[in-house]
Each structure stands twice: as structure tokens, then as C-alpha cells.
Amino acid sequence: MSEWWTYTLADIKSFSLQTYYRLFELYNAPRFWKSNLELWWHYHNLEPNPYLRRVGYDWAFATIFPAMFETAALLRASIFSRQIAPISIRPSRLTLVLMFAFGAVGALVPLLFPSVWYAPVVWLAFIFLLDPLNARRGWPSITGDLARGDWRRLWSLLVSGLVCGVLWEFWNYWSLSKWTYTVPYFGNVKVFEMPVLGYLGFPPFAVECWVIYVFCRSLLTARPPEDSNSIWI
């Protein structure tokens, strides 16, 4: 995975963003780290020393957010720099409440009832749970962007998730230490080690990571940033 580290190493924020990714690590731990609860992915040829393995885990996790956000920032400044034919979507207060409720249920059900069928819900739950909160509190949000008819940040994040996901799986395929997947639907139709349907999870995963990043920043900062249109805030 050295190629993946090189891809993100230029940004010094990779270490600090490890804190944000801990949310996913803690959330996934009870469902995926126990051998009898491995649902979708399995690791092979890991470092036998648990302390060195822990360093490898943390370093790898710490690069995920910066990689997707840097890619999204590049896309936002190039391909998606211009706003064309804005279409606004202004959700009502009731809609925001329903989004929050759906997100809360989606985050809790896979924890309470671990199942291979609930794994895709994880990639959507925190978007619906936290993005309405970010919007209501005046912080950057996809909900606020769409209300203004600005889809550029959403498209940038979606495409960055797919780009990074393809790179991720490409480098994993040739690695000695790697992960494989056991997916209950179309699991044998693969590109590299990833079943083809799994690639649909990378775009919303990037959005979800950004939503969590904004929410965590809001807890550590007194007021929203003046430049609320960028990926990094």
C-alpha cells in the first residue's frame, strides 16, 4: 500500500484526520474485527507483531480522508469549477427530521443486528444522520449546497470516492498483505478483489467521510468558516 501512502503524503493534515476516522474504526470494531462476525472483508498476510500492525492500521486509516478530500478539491477546481443550470432542492423541516431519523436507524440497526445485508446501509446512514445537523447549525453541508442549487461539491466528492476506490482496489490487488471480500450478492463478479457492486459504495463513502469531517470540525470550532464552499474547511 505504499503507493496509496505516496498519493496522500503531500498533505500534512493526514495525521490529524486520524481522529475523525476513529469514528469509523470504533463503529466497525464490534461488527468486523471479531472472527465470527467478519461480514464483508477479510485480511491476509498481516504483520504478526500486533504493535507494528497497529501502527500500520493507524497510518493507513489516516490517509483515507486526505486522499478523497484532496482529489475532490482538485475536481472542484477543475472539472466541476463552473456551475451549470443550477437546480435547487430545498428540503422542508419535516424532510430534515425524517432524514435524521433514517440515518439514526441506519446507524443503529447494523450494530444491534449484524448481518451481511445491512453493510451497505453503513455507507449512507451517517450522511442522513449528520448532514441535516450540519445544515441546521449553519455549517457547510450537502443539504445547504443543494438548497442553493450548487451541486459542484457533491459531484466532486462522489467522483473522488470512485477514483480513490479504484486506486485503492488496484493497489490492494497486487499487495502481499491485502484484503478480500465475501459479498452475498454478485460476489463472484469482481474487478480486482472488489465485487463490481462494491464500487457503488465508494462515492457515498466519500460524501459520508466529508459530512463526518464537517461535524467533527464544528465540535472543535466556535463558528463556521467564512469560506464554506471549499472541500477543506
N, C-alpha and C positions, 0 to 999 in steps of 0.2 A: 504493500500500500504506500510505498514511498512516493509514487507518482501523485497520489492524492494529497499527501502532505505538501509536496512541492507546489501543487496547484493553489494551495491556500496559504502558504508560508509567508507571502508578501504582506499579509495583514496582521499587525501586532495585536488586534483585538481577539484573535483566536483563543488565547489563553483565558481572557476574562469571560468570553462567552461560554466557557465550560460550565459556568454557574447556571446559565439558562438551560443548557442541555441536561443538567442534572434532573430537571423535571421529568424528561422522558426516561432517563435511566431509572429513577425511583419508581416511575409508573410501570415500566416494563418488568422490573425486577421480580415481583411475585408471580408474574404470568409466564415469563420466558426463561428465567435463569434456573429454575428447578428442572431437573432432568425429566421428571414425569409430567411436566407442564410445558415442554417445548412445543410450541404450536406451529410456527411457520418456518423458523430458520434454525440452523444448526451449525456450530463452529467446528473446524477441523484443524489439526496440526498446530494447536496453540502453544505458546511459550509455557513450559512446565513450571517455571518459577512463578508463584502467584503474585509476588511483588512486582516483578518485571512485567507480567501480564497486565497488572493493574495500571502501570504507567502507560502501557500500550493502549489500553482501553481509553484512558483519560485523554491521551494525546489525539487518538483517532476521533473521539467524540467532540473534542474542542475544535476540530477543523470543519465540522459539518455546517454550522450556521454561517461562518465567514465565507465558505465556498459558495453556498447558494446565494447569499446576500451580495457578494462581490459580482457574481455572474448576473444577478438581477439588476444591480446598479449599472453594469456595462450595457445590458439590454435596454434599460431605461434611458440611457444616454445616447443610444444609437438607433436600434430598430424601432423602439417604442417611444421615441423622443417627441413625436408630434401627435397631437390629439386630433383624431379624425371622426367626424359625425358623432358627437357625444350623445349617448343615450343614458339618461339618468334613471336610477331606481331608488326611490325614496321609501324605505320600509316604515310602516306605522309603528307606534309604540307597542301595540299588541304583537306585531310581527317580530320585533326585537325580543320581547318576552318569550315568545314561542321558540325563537332561535336559541335563546339561552337555555330554556328547558330541554330542548332536544340535545344540546351539547352536554348538559349535565347528565342526562340519562345515558347518552352515548359514551361518556367517560366512566360512568359507574358500572354499567352492565358488564363490560368485558372483565372488570375486576372481580365482580361478585360471581359471575358465571363464565369462567374461562372456557372459550370454545374457538376452534379454528374459524368458525363462521363469523365471529364478531371482530376479528382482527382488522378488516378494512374500516370499521367504524372509528378506530383509533385515529386514523388519518384525517377525519372530518370533525370529530367531536369538539376538539379544543378551538377550532375556528368558530363554530356556532356558540361555544361557551364564552369565549373571551373577546371576540371582535365586537359584539354589541356593547360589552362593558367599556372597551376602549373608546368606542364612538360616543357613548353617553357621557364619558368623563372628559371629552374634548381632546383625546389623544388620536394620533393617526390611526386610521382603520380602513379596511376594505369597504365596510359599510358606508363610511363617510365619503370615500372616493366615488363609489357608485352613485351616491346621492347627488354628487356634483357632476355626474356624467363623465368622470375621469377613470378610464379602465386601464391606464398605462401601467400603474404599479401592479395591478392584479395580473395582467398578461406577462409582465416582466418576471414576477415570482413563479408563475405557472411554468413558463418556458425554462427558467433557470432550474427548477426542480427536475424537469425532464432531462436537461443537458447534464446536470450533475449526476443524476441517477444512472444515465447511460455510461458516463465515465466511471462511476463507482463500480458498476457491474462489470465493465470491461476489464478494469484493473484487478478486480477480485477474481475473475475467471482464470487469470494467469498466475495468481499468487500461490505460494506454498501454504501459508496459513490463510484460510478462506472460510466463507460461509456458503451453505446450500439451503434450499427451501423445500418444504413439504407443504404444498398448497392443495386444498381439497377440490378445486375446480380448475380444469385445464392445466394441471400442474406439470404435465409432461411436455407441453408445448413451450419451449424455452428459447430465449436469446441470452447467450452466456449461461449463467446459473439461474437467472431470474425467469420464472414463467411470464409469458407475454402480458397477461392481465396485470401482473405486478407492477409493470411500468406505469399503469394508470395511477398508482399511488404516489409517485414522486411529485407530480405537480401540486396536488393539495398538501403534500407534506411540506413543501417549501412555504406555502401560504401559512400553514399552521405554525411552523417554526417562527415566521415573522410576527404573527399575532402574539405568540408567547413572548417573544423578544420585546415587543412594544409594551405588553402588560407588565413584564418584569421591570423594564425601564421606568414605567410610570410609578412603580412602588419605591423606586430609588431616587426619583427626581421630583422636585416640588411642582413644576409646571411643565406643560407640553412644550416641545421645541418650536422655535419660530419657523424653521424650515421643515414643514410637515409633509412635503411632497417627495422627499428622498427615501431611499431604502434604509440607510443608516440614519438613526436619529440620536 
